[in-house]
Amino acid sequence: AIDSEGWLHTADVALVREDGNYVIRGRLSEMYKSGGENVYPREVELVLEEHPKVALTAVFGVPDPVYSEVGRAYVIRWPGTDPTEEELRAFCKQRLANFKVPKAIIVRDILPMLPIGKVDKVTLKKEVLAEAEARR
């Protein structure tokens, strides 16, 4: 619904650049806090997807005893490439603030997908939390 001032509230988080254009940072519902800092997963995903060995990513916060939540990234690699976690973390560290760099980057051949071609983050996060619970 449009409010009395003419704004449509979409729950997207955006930044207004000096030139007046907007840059969408992500969805408010996907944001997580790591050590008191806001992290927008889409920003991290876009950085990882700039890497020449990365085809697709999914980033979200997972529980952490020290920082409340930390980032975990899942990466689908391009065929014929073999990116390492260390290589991808170093790539992120050159482009992101330290608190935004995922604490874990897992390279997979496939990720759960929605019919519309997006990563099914709900299913992926459930898998991750179930694995963590099984280790307890």
Summary of the structure (lengths in Angstrom):
residues: 136
radius of gyration: 16.3
end to end distance: 44.4
largest distance: 53.9
contacts: 357
relative contact order: 0.14
helix: 28%
strand: 35%
